């Protein structure tokens, strides 16, 4: 492209904006030529000069600039200054400490924390980000978003404060042409260096530099670790208001658009700061904010980055955004923002669900659907999708995505289908749910008016909307707030917990179903658990269930579920399996063992009722009978050992991999333990050894465990680890291995770590994105594991006739011998194949009177590699043009085919890859390859002869036409 001169560019652009300015950045920026012009006048970097009156007057931009151009120029600006342009990371981060990518620096966090080496000294990115912590502000303010782009430049121990500040100023005032008179600066109150650079070198007047406190202008990576002061650049929309009493937090006047973080300190355990040897730079410029400034619109939503979505939503709703009132505008802004978020999240693999990232997507989608229906929005109506509108809006988002992420368009079909499914799923229950919510709110308002109290929606009603009608609690809260009604969230949490328990009970097939069984449970109190103190106790049978139905008596041979008033049996919870053991019914001291029940599992159901599942081995048991309950002491000890081992394992993982590592699930069984945790990659061998070493050291320390019951707030204050997603009561049980770990836990544990005897990891693998799983053994299971492997080693030593320490060397030697023999066999097979090929070469026949020669032959049981060698030999032996097709049956139920064509055959338009596929189908297979060489296989050896006949006939027909 020929770049016009500065004067010509300005003239063309001013002529360009003669059209309706309100539509320019919404539609005309789709013109490629206009986008190329936008920055043509600033195609060379200007040097830094202190602010002067002349510079104020000559650097103001009076034409709109596209968001795409801003992004491009930012990256080009820093690329020209030695920065490597890196792609945006996924919205699903590798970092297990955060749910979604919330900042541009997240992909570089391991480098900043010193956990990974730098691959480049300088980098620049346009990072897609998601933040939902202040979703209620979206549409309400001029600048809040769930989805946004953060443009950033980063230095990893390379340049520092002076360069970062000067380049930020140059970019802002020269490249983007903002008037220096409108720019204000904030610095950390003690950062005299930054203040001096801004004032003495850049030339910003003292009146427009504000010193801010630690809360606003000091960045921390955590309680300890890298940290440093920040400096921010603000744009002043109303400089006429002057300097007096100017508040940078006044959104009506200022917007912060560029943040510079200077990582220069390391915060130590005592809170003191020491200078880092490697100082880093982390910056972020909000693309939507800069677009708002340069496009001269009143808020971020009316930039060309978002407004086309709003415009489409307005069309679907049959309203004019320009003429709409503030309420409708707010709703349209929310739709524009949320649609960007859900499209990019689904593109990155986050699908709607009720947990984690999936819940973020579902919540945003359902908010858009509800608001869109309030506005009367409808899609284009296709079959049963009439009225659905998300996919129509998504098409606009996808069209806008092409300069941000090309993968979005490539995944458009999946995105649109997922949105259709989720919208229809919600709409099916939304209407009924809306009517019911309206009834609940009306009742709450009437009740409050009657009683003179504050209107409140019960948690039970809110849960009904969530559980039955799919209303995220946030949507219910939002609608209720619009009507001036609060929600009893404590009651809602109780209902959620009850559902969770019932769901777990159902999952574990405890059949206390609605009907007669539920009537039974009304008379059965919660079970008193005695298992922390004893493994045997006398109890009374309060209920019996067979196949989920209550009975009075059960006889020998029957499977039964038994409810006791008290029990030493541990019921499955917290990942620990239920105890095994026996129940004995004693009719008299002399008649011991008359009735015996073998208990094989214990689970909790409907609150705190323990259900003992077992089989009547001898005698009969009745409701009201007294029994002696005895837990299998050996299996309980195995469970205790493995539960304590999980606590030690978690402590070791945090020590080796980082404190951000956390539990994501567990199983404490008699034969092993399983521990799931958040981590983004497989563990390395040395890490596994270090983890095992730590746990075994703690076992050797013979530390006595301490167990306490205390208020939840005290436990958290003491540093006890809580399982993410678990709900706890006001009083909790804390299990502590002094100096090693402290966790909230209701499970059973050993008295001393020495009881674990030993610990061994037996496997480590990934089970989901960002989730790893370790399986390990301790105690008796550890001894069993070692003994089994010792027996295997003894057998190997006996077979190989070497000592244990020589097994590895002997096996490697045998493998090397095997490789040598295989190589020799392969060479012999190749020679045999070539020899056999030379014997059949004379069977090649010409096509008519032409020079074209064809050879199609059955090579009996020749293997695929040898068949390839034979074909290569034949095609080299025959003069060009020549076509060779060979087939064989190398084993039972196997067919191998190969086609090799010379260049002359390929030039005639006959390709080996396409040809061999059709032949292979005759043998029940398929294949393909290059135009000159291809291989295929099949499963029907009996059809090989027919396949080769077909190959011969097809080649003759095709080549005869070419020859003529």
N, C-alpha and C positions, 0 to 999 in steps of 0.2 A: 504494500500500500504506500502511495506517495503521501507523505505528511505535509499538509498545507502550512503556510506560514502562520505566525501568531495572529497577525491582524486578520488574515482571511478566516482563520478558525473562529475567532471571536465574532466576526461578522456573520458567518454561517450559523453559529449557534444562536445568536440573538434573533436571526431570522427564523431559526428553528423553533424558538419559543414564542413566536407570534401566535401559534395555535393556542387553544384553550389550555392555560397552565394547569388547570385542575385535572386534565386528562393526559398531559404530556408524560408524566412519570408512570402513568398506569398503562398506556397503550403504546405511545410513540417510541418508548425505549426498546420495543421489540425490533425496531429498525436497526439492523447491524451497522449500517453506515453511520447512524447517529451515535451509536455507542462508541465507534472507533474515533469519532471526533471529540468525545467528551474530555479526554485528557491529552489530546494532541498538542495543546499549547503548553503542556508541562512535561514534555518528554525528556527534559534534561534536569538533573538535580541542581538545586541552587545551594550556594554556600550559606552557612549560618551567619546572620548579621543581627546585631542588637536591634531591638524594636525602635523605630523612628516614626515620625509623623508621616513621612513619605511612604514607608512600608505599610502603615495602617491603611492608607488610602488606595494603594495599588494592588493589594492582595485579596480583596474581597471578591468572592464568587457570586455573580448575579445570574447564574443559570443553573438549572437542576442537573444532578449527576446520578446516574443509575447505581443501584446497589452492586451490580455485577462489576461495574467499572471501579468502584471503591475497593472491592475485594481484590481485584486484579492489580490495581495500582499499589495497594499495600504490600502484596507479595513481591511485586516487581521492585518496589523501593528497597526492601530489605534484601532481596536476592542480589541486587546490584551492589550491596554492601557486605557481600560474603556470607549471607545466610543461606542454608540449604532449605529449599521449599519442600516441606513434608506434607503428606496427605492428612486429612482429618482422621482422627481415630474413631472407632465405632462408638455409638451411644451406649453400648454395653461394654463397660470397662473391664480390663484384666484385674483391676484393683478390687479385692474382695471387701474393702472397707466402705465402698460407696455403691449404691444401687445403680446409678446411671452416671454418664460423663457430665460433670457439672462445670468444668472449667478447661481452658485451653492447656493449662500446665499439667493436667492429670496424666497424660501419656508419658511425661518426662519426670514424674514424681520419683521413680526409683533412682534416676540420675541425681536429682536434687538432694535426695536423702542419702546418697552415697552407696546405694545398694546395687547399682549397675554402672558400668563404665560408659562414658559418652561415646557416641559414634561420630558425632560432628561437634565442632566448637560453637557453631551458631546455627539457629534454626528459625524458621518462620512458618506459621500455619494459619489456616482458616478453619477453626474447630467448631463443629456442630455440638451444641450443648443442650441439656434438658435440666430445668429446675422446677420443682413443683411445691417447694416449701411455702411460697406466697402466691399460690394459684388464685386465691380470692382477690388479689389485686389486679389480675389480668383484666384488661378492658376498663378498669376503674381509674387507673393512672395512665400517664402518657408513655410509660417506659417499661412496665413489667411484662415479662413473657415467660411461657413455659419452654418454648424452643427459641433459641437465638444462636447467632454466629459470633464467636470471639476471635478476632484477628490478633495474633500475638507474635512477638519476636523474643527470642530466648538466647541467652548466653550461658554456656556451661564452663565457667572458669576462664572466659576469654575477656571481652570488654566489660566495663562496669558502668558506674553511675554517670560519668561525664558523657560518654558516647550515647547511652540510652536516652538521656535528657535531650541532648542536642539533636539526635535523630528524630525523636518524637516531635520536637518543635519544628524541625525542617519538614517532616511529613505533613504535619498539621497546617502549617502556614504557607509552605511553598507548593507542595504537591496537591494538597486539598484546598489551598487558597483561603483558609479561614483568616479573618481579620485578627491580628494579634491583640487589638484593642478589646476584643470580646472574650479573650481567654484569661481564665483565672487558674491559679496553681495552689494545690494543698501539699504540704510536706509534714513529716513527723516533727513534733515539737522540738526534739533534740537533734534533728538532722541538719546541722549547720552547713555541712558540705553540699547537700542538695539545694538548700536555700541560696547558698553562694553561687552555685552554677546557674540556677534560674535567674538570679538577679544580676550578677556581675558579668556572666558570659552570654546568656541568652538576652538579657536586657528587660526582663519583666519587672515592672515597677513594684516596689515593696508593698504598695497598697493592694496589689492583686495577688499576693502570695500569703496564704494563711497557714499558720502552724496548727496542727491538729493533734489530738491525743492518741493514746495507744489503741483505743477501741476503733478509731477510724483509719489510722494510718500506720499500723504496725502489723505485719503478717507473721503468724506462727504456724509451723507445720504440725505442732502437737504440744504436749506439756514440755517436752524437751526436743532438741534437734534444731535444724536450720530455721532461721527467722531473720527478719529485717524490716526496716522502715519502708513505707510506700510514699509515692508522690502521684497525684492525680491532676489531670487537666480537665477543667470545666469550661463549658461554653455559656456565655451570658446572652440571653435573649433580650434583655432590657438594660443595656449599659447606661441608658439615660437616667436610671435610678441612682447612679453614683456609687461611691465606695462606702459611705457611712451606713453602719448597721447591716451591711450585706451579709446574708446567710447562705453559705454554699449548699445547705440542705433545703433551700426553698425551690421546690420543683417548678413553681410557676416562673422562676427566673433563670435557674441554672440546670444544666444537665452534665453529669460527669461522664465523659466518653472514653477516657484513656487512663489506665492505671499502670503505674510502673512500680514493681516490687524489687527492692534491692536486698538480696539474700547475702548478708555480710556477717551474721553472727551465728553462733551455736549456743543454744540455751542449755545450761547444765542442770543437773538434778536440784541444785540449791537455788535455781532461778537466775543465777548470774550469767552474764553474756561474755563470750570470748569470740574474737575475730576468727572467721573461717579462713583457712588457707586458700580454698577455692571459692571465690565469690561468684554468685550467679545473678542473672537477670531474668525476670519473668514478667511479661507485660500482657495487657489485654485491652484491645480497642473494640467496643461494641459496634458491630456493623450496622445494626438497625438504628442506633443512636446517631452515628455519623451520617447515615442516609437521611435521617430526619433533619439534621442541621443543613446539609447541602441541598436537599430537595425543598427546603423551606416550607415544611408542612407542620401542623400543630402537634402531631404525635407520631410515634414510631409506626403505628398501624396504617397510616396513610402514605407510607413510602411504597415504592414499587416492589418491595420485597414481600409485602403482605396485602396491599390494597387490592390486587387482582382477585384474591380469594374472597375478600369482603364484597367486591363488586359482583362476583358470581353468586355469593350468598344473597345479596340484595335482590338480584334478578329472580332467584328461586323463591324468595319470600314476597316478591311483587312490591318492593318498596324502593324508595330512592334514598341512598345513604346521605346525600347532601341535604335533603329535606327532612330527614328523620329527626325525632327528638332524642335527647341524651340517652334514654333507656334503650331504645332500639339500636342506637349507635354502639352502646356498650355491648349489647348482645352480639352484634355483628363482629365487633372486635374480638370477642371471646372465641367465636367460631373461626375467624381468620387465624388466630394464634394457635388454637388447639388442633386445627386440621394440619398445620405444619408439623406439630409435635407427633401426632399419631401416624402420619404417613412415614416420617423418617424412622420412628421407632419400629414400625412393622417391617420396614425395609431392612433394618438391622437385625431382624429376627425376633423381636419382642411381640408375642401374640397375646391377645386379651385373656386374662384369667383372674382368679380371685386372690392371687398371692404375688408378692414381690413386684418386679417390673411389669408383669402382666396386668396387675391391678392398676398401675399407673395408666396404662393404655386404655383399659376398660373404663376407668373413671372419667378420663378425658373424652372418650367416644360418647359415653352416655350423657355427659354434660352437653356436648354439642347436639346430640339427638333431641334432648329435652328442650334446649333453647331454640333449636331450629323449628320444632313443632309449635312452640309458643309463638314463633314468628309466622307460622303458616307455611313453612318451606316444604316444597315437594320436588322430587326429581323429575326426570323425563318420562317415567312410567314405562317399564318394560315387563310385561307378564305379571308375575306375582311380586315384582319389585315396585309396583306402582306406589308412589309416595316416598320411597327411600331416596335420600339425597346425598348421603356421604360420599358415594363413589363419584358423583358428579363434581362435588367440591374437590375431591382428591385428584381428579384429572387436572384441575388447574394447578394444584400444588406440584404434581408430578411434572407438568410442563415448565414450571418455574425452577425445578430442581436441576435442570440439565447443566447449569454452570456451577452447581454446588457438588453434586454427586451423581455421576452418570449411572450408577448402579440402581438408583431409584427408578428410573425409567425402565431399565432392564427387568426390574422386579414388579412392574406396574400391575400385571395380571394378578399376581399373588396378593398385592396390597389391596386392589379393588375387590377381589373375592372375599378377603378376610373382613373388610369393612362392611360389605353387604351382609355377610353372615352375622356379624356382631350387631349391626343395626336391626336386622329383622328379628334376631333373638330378643333384643331389648324391647322392640316395638310391640311384640306379641303380648307382653305383660305390662307395658308402660301405661296404657290407657286405663286399665283397671286399677293399677297402682296409684295413678294420679288422682282418680276419683276417691280411692280409699284414703289417700293422704289428705285430700281436701276435707273429707269427713272428720278425720282425726284432728286436723287443725281447727276446724269449726267447733268441734266438741271442746277442745282445749280452751279456746277463746271464750266460749259461753260459760264453761265451768269457772274460769278465772274471774269473769265478770260477776258471776253469782256469788263466788266466795271472797271476792276482793283480793285475789292473789295474782301472782305473775303467771301468765299462761305458759304451760309446760307440756310437751308431748312425752308420753311415757316411753321408757326404753323398750318395753315389750312391743308397743306399736311400731316403733322405729325398726326393731329387729324383724318384725313381720314383713315390713316393706323391703328390708334387705334380703331376708331369707327366701321369701315367696315371690316377690316381684322384681328382684334384682336391682333395687335402688341402693347405690353406694351411700353409706351414711353421710358422706359429705354433701351429696345432692339433697338428701332429706333435710340436713342442717341448713343448707342454703335457702331452700324453699321456706322452711319454718322461720328462718331469720327475716325473710322478706315479709312475713306475716306477723312478725313480732313475737314469735313463740320459741322458747328454748327447748332443749331435749335433755331428758334424764340420762346422761351418758353412763353413769354408774350402773343404772339398771340395764342399759343396753349391753354393757360389758358382761354383766352376769348372764344374760341370755346367750351371748356369744360363747361364754365358757361352758354353759350347759350343753349347747349344740356340739361343741368340740368334744366333750366327754362322751356324749351319746354317739357321735360319729365314730369315735375310737372304739366304743363298745360294740357298735354294729360291725365295724371293720374286723374286730376280733371274734365275731360270731358269738357273742353272748346274747342269748335270746330271751330278753325280758321285754317281750313285745306288748303292744297295746292290746288290752283285753283282760283276760283272767290273770295273766302274769303281772300286769301293772297293778291290778287290784291287790295281788299278793304283796307287792313291794310297799304298799301303803302301811302295812302292818309290820314290816321288817325294818328295824332301826339300822342306822349306820353301824358297820362292823368295827369293833374295837381291835386295833392292831397291837399285838404284843411282841411282834417278831424282832424288835430292836434288843429286847432284854432276854428272850427265851426262845427255844426251838420246840417247846412242847407246852400244852395247856389243855385244861378241860373246858369244853364249850357245849352249848346247847344248839341243836338243829332248829332253826327258825323257819326254814322253807326248803322244799325239794322241787326240782324242775326236771321234766323229761321231755326233750324236744321242744323246750320253751314253755311247756304247759305245767301248771302246778299240780303236784300229786301229794298224797299223804304218806305213801309207803313205796319203797323200791326194794326189789329183791335181787339176788345173785345174778350176775351176768349183764345187768343193765348199765347203760351209760347214764350218768346223773349229774346235775348241777346242784350243789349244796350251799345253802346260806346259813352261816353261823353267827351267833351274837358276838363272838370274840374269836380271834385266831392268831396263831404265830406264823401263818403262811403269808409270805410277801406276795402281793398282787402286782402283776405286770404294770410298770409305769416308769417314766424317766429312762426308757431304753432297757431297763433290767427285766428279764423274763420272770414269770411267776415261779414260786417254789413248787417242788415235788415232795411227796411224802405219803402218809397214811392217816386214816381216821379209824379208831377202834371203838366199837360199842361194847361195853363191859356189863354183862348182866349180873355177874357176881365176881368176887375175888378168885373163886375157884374156876370160873368159866371164862378164863381169859382168851380173847381172840375169837369170840363167837361170831362177830360181824367185822369184816375188814373192807375198807374202801381205799383203793389206790388213787391218790390225787396226782393228776398229770399236768394240771395247769390251774392258775388262779388269776382272775381278772377283776377289775373294778367296773361297776355299772351303776347308773342312776345315782349319782352322788358318791357315797363312800361305802357302798355295799360290795363286799368281797364275794365273788362267785367261784366256788371250788369245783372244778370239773374233774370227774373221775369215773371209775368203774367199781361196781360192787363185786369184790372177789369172793367173799364168803358172807352168808347170812342175809339179814334184812335190816333196813334202816327206816326209821319213821320220824315224822315231825315231832319235836318235843324231846327226842332222845338226847341223852348226854353222851358225848364222845370225848375220847382222848385224841387230840390232834398232835401229830408228830411230824416235823419237817425233816426231810433227808439232809442230815448235817453235812455230808460230803458235798452234795450238789450246792447247798447254800454257801459253803466255804468257797467253792469254785466261782460262784456268782459274786461274792464279796471281793474276792481277789481281782476279778476282771473289772469290777466297778471302780475300785480304788486305782487300778491300772489306767483306766480312761482318764481319771483326774491327773495322774502323773504324765500321761501322754500329752494331754492338752497343755500342761505347763511346759513340757519339753518342746512342743511345736512352737509355742509362743517365744520361747527362748532362742530357738534355732532359726525360725522363719520370720519372726517379728510379732510384736504384740497385737497387730491388727488381725492375725489369724484367729478365727473363732469357730466354735462348734456349729455344725449344721445338721446334726443327727447322730444317733449312736444305737448300738445293740450290745447289751451285756448278757452274754449267754454262758452256759456251763462249760462249753468247749472252746470258746474264743470270745474276743471282743471286736466290735466293728466301730470305727470312729470316722465320721464324715466332717470335713472342715473346709473353710473357704481358702482356696489358693489357686493361682492362675496357671500353674505348670506342674509337671511331674517332679517329684523329689529326686535329687541326685543321690548317688550312692553314699557320698561322704556325709550328706545331711541325714540319711537314714541311720548311718552308724553313730553319728553324734546324738541323735534322738534316743536310740537304744542305749547308748552309753550313759546319758543323763538319767534315764529311768532306772537303769540298773544300779547306778551310783546311789540314787535316792532309796532304792530297795536295800542296798548295803548299809545305808545310814541307820536303818532300824528306827525310823522316826515314829513316835506314837501319834496317832490321829486324835484330833479334838473335834467333838460334835456339840453344837449348841443350838438352842432355839431362841431366836431374837426377833425384834421388829424388823420388817423389810428395809426401812430407811437406815437403821443401824447397820444392817448387813452390807448394804451397798456402800455406806460411808466407810466401812471397814475394808472395802475392796473386794467383796465376794463377787464372783462371776455368775451372772444369770444367763440362762439359755435364751437366745433371741427368739421372740415369738411366744414364749411361755408366759403364763399369767400366774402370779403368786398372791397369796393372802397377806394379811397384815403381819402375821407371824410366820417365819420361815425357819427351816432347818439348815444350818451351815456346817459343812464338813471341811475341816482344815487339816492339811498336812503342813505343819509349821515350817515357814521358810520356803515352801514350794508352791502350794496352791490353796485357794479358798473358794469354794463353790456353794451355791444354793443347791441342795440335793436331798431328796427324800429316800434315796436308796440305801442298801446295806453295805457296810464297809468293814475292812479288817481293823484290828486294834493297832497293829504296827506294820509299817511297810515291809518289814522282814518276812512277813507271811506270804508275800508275793514270790519269794524264792528266786525268780528270774523272769525276764521279759524279752520277747522276741517278736519282731515284725515279720509276718509271713507273706503279706502282699500290700501293694500300694498302687492305686489306679484312679483314673478320672471317671466320674459317674454322671456329670453334667457340666455345663459351662461354668467354670470357676469353682467347681466342687470336686475335692479329692476324697478318696476313701482309703483308710488304713485298716487292715485286719491284723490282729496280734494275739499272742497267748501269754499267760502268766500262771504261776502256781503249778498245780498238778497238770494242767493242760500244757504248760511249758515243758515239764519233765516228759510228758507223753510225746510231745513234738520232737524233742531232742532224741529220745530213745528210738523213735521210728526212723529218724534220719541217720542215727548211728548204726542201726541195723542195715540200712541201705548201703552205708559206706563200707561196713564190714563185708557185705556181699560183693561190692565192687572190688574191694581189695583182694578178696579170694579169687574172683573171676579173672582179674587182671594180673594177679600175683605180684602186687606191689604194696608198699606201705601207704597209709592214708595220705601222708604228705606228698607222695609221688603220683597220686591218682590223676591230678590235673595234667601233669606233664605227659603221663602215659596216654591219656585220652587225646590230648592235642597231637601226640605223635601218631596215634591211630587214625585220627581225622586227616592228617597230612598224607599218610599212606593211602587212605581211601580216595582223597582228591587226586593223587598221582595215578592211581589205578583207573579211576573214572576218566581222567584225561587220556590215558593210554587207550582205554576202550573206545572213547569217543573218536580218537584219531583212527583206530582200526575200522570203526563203523563208517567213517567218512571215506576211507580208502576203499572199503567194500562197496559203498554206495557209488563212488566214482567208477569203480570197475564194472559194476552192474550197469551203470549208465552208458559206459562205452560199448557194452554189448548190445544195447537196444538203440543206439544212435542211428544205426543203419535203417531202422524202421521209419524214420522221418520220411514223409511223402510230400510231393509238391502240390500246389494248388493250380490245377490246369497246366498251362504252359508257362506260368510265371515263375519267378525265382523264390516265391514265398514257400517256406517249408514248415510243416506241422508235425509235431510228435505228441501223441497222447498214449500213455502207457500205465498199466497196473504194475506196481513195484512190490507186490506181495505184502510182507509184514514189516517193511522198512519203517523205522521211527521217523518222527517229524523232522528232526534236525538233519538226519541222513537224507531224507527226501529233498530238503532244501539244497543240500550240497550237490545231490544228483542233478537237480534242475539247473543250478548255476553252472555246473560243468557242461550240460547239454546245450544250454543257450549260448555258451562261449564257443562250443565246438561247431555249431551250425552257423552258416553265414547269415548275416542280416539281409532280408527280414525273416524271422523265424519265431514260432510260438510253441512253447512246451507246456504241457499239462500232465502232471503225474499224480497218482493216487496210491494209497496203501491202507492196510488194516493192521496197525501196530499192536493192537490188543483187543480183548473181548469187548464188543460194543463200541469200538472206536474206529473212526475214519480220519485219515489225513489227506489233504489235497494241497497242491501247490501249482501256481501258474507263473511262468516266467516268459516275458515278451521282450524282444529286441526293440531298439528305438524305432526301427522302420515300422513295426506293427503298431506301436503307440502312436506314431505320426498318422496312421490311418484312422485314428479315433477309437481304437479298441484298447481298453484299459484292463489290466490284469485284476485290479482291485474290484471293479464292478463285475467282471466276467465270472470270477471264481465264486462269488456269493450265490449266484443263481444255480451253479452246479452243485454247491454244497447243500442247498435246500433239498435236492433229490435224496440226499443221505440223512435228512433230518437235522441239518446243522446250518452253519453260516460262517461268514468270515469276510475278509477284505484286506486291503493294503495299498501299496503304491501303484501307479499306472504300469510300471514295468515288472513289479514283483508282488505277489500276494499269497497268503496262506489261509486255509480254512479247515474246519473240522466237521465231523458228523457223528451220529449215534447209531446209524443203520448200515453195518458192513455189507449186508446182503444186497444193498442197492448200489454198491460201488461200481459194478460193471455197467449198470444202466447210466449212472452219472458220467462215467468216462465216455460212453457212447454218445451221450448228449453233448458233452464237451467237444468231441470230435466233429459231430454234425453241425453244431453252432459255429465252430471256427471255420469249417469249410464254407458254410453259407455266407458268413460275414466277410471272409477274406475273398471269396469268389466275386462278390459284389465290388469290393475295392479293387481287385485285380482287373476287372473288366472296365 
